[in-house]
Amino acid sequence: MTQHHDVLDLVKDGLLSVATVELPELTPDLEIADLGYNSVQTMEFLTYLEEETGVSFSPRSLMTVETLADLAEVVRSAVSEAAVAAR
């Protein structure tokens, strides 16, 4: 799963899976802050990503993320790095 579109879909699915309220349209330029997620939802989202990708993510790895596109890029990079390290 290295294609940006696939990763963006994974991110969207994960965000929807932990949502407790109706979310705005999940577009690549949507600001993460606009989701209003709390710390529990963030941890549930990280767990979702880890289960789906097999890669560990720390909350710190998401600190500089501003948009869904940024988040998808962080996930894509981590998955790519893990694949290279596994060789």
C-alpha positions as CSV (number, residue, x, y, z in Angstrom):
1,M,0.0,0.0,0.0
2,T,2.2,2.8,-1.2
3,Q,0.0,4.7,-3.6
4,H,-1.2,8.0,-2.1
5,H,-4.8,7.4,-3.0
6,D,-4.9,4.0,-1.2
7,V,-3.3,5.5,1.8
8,L,-5.7,8.5,1.8
9,D,-8.6,6.1,1.7
10,L,-7.1,4.1,4.6
11,V,-6.8,7.4,6.6
12,K,-10.4,8.3,5.8
13,D,-11.7,4.9,6.8
14,G,-9.8,5.1,10.1
15,L,-11.1,8.5,10.9
16,L,-14.7,7.4,10.2
17,S,-14.2,4.3,12.3
18,V,-13.5,6.3,15.4
19,A,-15.9,9.2,14.8
20,T,-18.6,9.9,17.4
21,V,-20.2,12.7,15.5
22,E,-21.0,13.3,11.9
23,L,-17.8,14.5,10.2
24,P,-17.4,17.1,7.4
25,E,-16.5,15.8,3.9
26,L,-13.1,14.2,4.2
27,T,-11.1,15.9,1.5
28,P,-7.3,16.0,1.3
29,D,-7.2,19.6,2.3
30,L,-9.4,19.2,5.4
31,E,-7.7,20.5,8.5
32,I,-7.2,17.8,11.1
33,A,-8.1,20.3,13.8
34,D,-11.6,20.7,12.2
35,L,-12.4,17.1,13.2
36,G,-12.4,17.9,16.9
37,Y,-11.0,14.6,17.9
38,N,-10.1,14.0,21.6
39,S,-7.1,12.1,22.9
40,V,-9.1,8.8,23.1
41,Q,-10.2,9.1,19.5
42,T,-6.6,9.9,18.4
43,M,-5.3,6.8,20.2
44,E,-8.1,4.6,18.6
45,F,-7.2,6.0,15.2
46,L,-3.5,5.2,15.8
47,T,-4.5,1.7,16.8
48,Y,-6.5,1.4,13.6
49,L,-3.6,2.5,11.5
50,E,-1.2,0.1,13.3
51,E,-3.6,-2.9,12.8
52,E,-4.1,-2.1,9.1
53,T,-0.5,-1.4,8.2
54,G,1.5,-3.4,10.7
55,V,3.5,-0.2,11.4
56,S,3.7,1.5,14.8
57,F,2.8,5.2,15.0
58,S,3.4,7.4,18.0
59,P,1.2,10.4,18.8
60,R,4.3,12.5,18.3
61,S,4.6,11.4,14.7
62,L,1.4,13.2,14.0
63,M,2.2,16.5,15.8
64,T,3.1,18.4,12.6
65,V,0.2,17.1,10.5
66,E,-2.2,19.8,9.5
67,T,-4.4,18.3,6.7
68,L,-5.6,14.8,5.7
69,A,-3.1,14.9,2.8
70,D,-0.3,15.5,5.3
71,L,-1.5,12.6,7.4
72,A,-1.7,10.3,4.4
73,E,1.9,11.3,3.6
74,V,3.1,10.5,7.1
75,V,1.4,7.1,6.9
76,R,2.7,6.4,3.4
77,S,6.3,7.3,4.4
78,A,6.2,5.1,7.5
79,V,4.8,2.1,5.6
80,S,7.5,2.6,2.9
81,E,10.3,2.9,5.5
82,A,9.1,-0.2,7.3
83,A,9.1,-2.1,4.0
84,V,12.6,-1.1,3.2
85,A,13.8,-1.9,6.8
86,A,12.2,-5.4,6.5
87,R,14.4,-6.3,3.5
